[in-house]
Amino acid sequence: MEYCSDFRYDLKLGNIKEEELAEIFANKKIEVKYDQLSLKTGNIFVEYESRGKKSGISKSEAEYYCYAFGDTFHLVKTQDLKDRCRKYLGTSRDTYGGDNNSSKGILLPITELF
């Protein structure tokens, strides 16, 4: 996209993006996650199993995941999140966590979330 300093051009682009965001929220399922440790650790925990059964992202019907970091919110398509996590299956980032370490998940670096 080429830069243009024309306000009307910028307004037109802004309106297009507003419509795109409205479409994301219209009748879509969004899973919201708030991990208070993520900003300290630099990772998010993406759960896929709990107590030996599929859970979390493995069963989610959400089209998007929304990660809240402090006062900001970041959307990612669920399929994109799955794709980013898949390469870590069976590695040291495929670990136990959650309450009583009863869940399995991927420690995904925040930098790879987007």
C-alpha positions in Angstrom: 0.0 0.0 0.0 1.4 3.3 -1.0 1.5 6.2 1.4 -0.7 9.2 0.7 -1.0 12.3 2.9 -4.6 13.1 1.6 -7.0 13.0 4.5 -9.9 11.8 2.3 -7.8 8.9 1.1 -6.8 8.0 4.7 -10.4 8.3 5.9 -11.5 5.9 3.1 -8.8 3.4 4.2 -9.8 3.8 7.8 -13.5 3.1 7.0 -12.5 0.0 5.1 -10.6 -1.3 8.1 -13.5 -0.5 10.4 -15.8 -2.5 8.2 -13.4 -5.4 8.2 -13.3 -5.4 12.0 -17.1 -5.2 12.2 -17.2 -8.3 10.0 -14.9 -10.2 12.4 -17.2 -9.5 15.3 -20.5 -10.1 13.5 -21.8 -13.5 14.5 -18.3 -14.9 15.1 -17.2 -17.0 18.0 -14.1 -15.5 19.7 -12.2 -17.2 22.5 -10.7 -14.6 24.8 -7.5 -15.5 26.8 -5.9 -13.4 29.5 -2.6 -14.8 30.8 -1.2 -12.6 33.5 2.3 -14.2 33.3 2.6 -14.0 29.5 4.2 -10.5 29.5 6.8 -11.7 32.1 7.6 -15.0 30.4 7.3 -13.9 26.8 5.1 -17.0 26.1 1.4 -17.9 26.0 0.2 -21.3 27.0 -2.0 -22.8 24.2 -3.8 -25.8 25.8 -4.8 -28.7 23.7 -5.3 -31.5 26.2 -6.5 -31.8 29.8 -6.6 -35.0 31.9 -5.9 -37.1 28.9 -8.7 -35.7 26.8 -8.8 -33.1 24.0 -9.4 -29.6 25.2 -8.6 -26.0 24.5 -7.7 -25.3 21.0 -8.2 -29.0 20.0 -12.0 -28.6 20.7 -12.6 -24.9 20.3 -15.3 -23.9 18.0 -14.0 -20.3 18.0 -13.0 -18.7 14.7 -10.7 -16.4 16.4 -8.6 -16.3 19.6 -8.2 -13.0 21.3 -5.2 -12.5 23.6 -5.4 -9.7 26.2 -2.1 -8.3 27.3 -2.6 -5.6 29.9 -4.9 -3.1 28.2 -4.4 -4.4 24.6 -6.3 -7.0 22.7 -4.9 -9.1 19.8 -6.9 -11.2 17.4 -5.6 -14.2 15.6 -7.5 -16.8 13.5 -7.8 -20.1 15.3 -6.4 -22.0 12.4 -3.4 -19.7 12.2 -2.7 -20.2 15.9 -2.9 -24.0 15.4 -0.4 -23.7 12.6 2.0 -21.7 14.7 1.8 -24.2 17.5 2.1 -27.4 15.5 5.8 -27.2 14.9 6.4 -27.4 18.7 4.5 -30.6 19.3 7.0 -33.1 20.8 9.5 -30.5 21.7 10.5 -28.9 25.0 7.7 -26.3 24.4 5.1 -29.1 24.4 4.6 -29.2 28.2 2.3 -29.5 31.1 0.7 -26.4 32.7 -2.5 -25.0 33.9 -4.1 -25.8 37.3 -2.1 -28.6 39.0 -0.2 -29.1 35.7 -3.1 -31.3 34.5 -3.2 -29.8 31.0 -0.8 -30.2 28.0 -0.1 -27.2 25.8 2.4 -25.4 23.7 4.4 -22.5 25.2 4.2 -20.3 22.1 6.5 -17.2 22.1 4.4 -14.1 21.9 6.6 -12.9 19.1 5.3 -15.8 17.0 1.7 -15.1 17.8 1.4 -12.4 15.2 
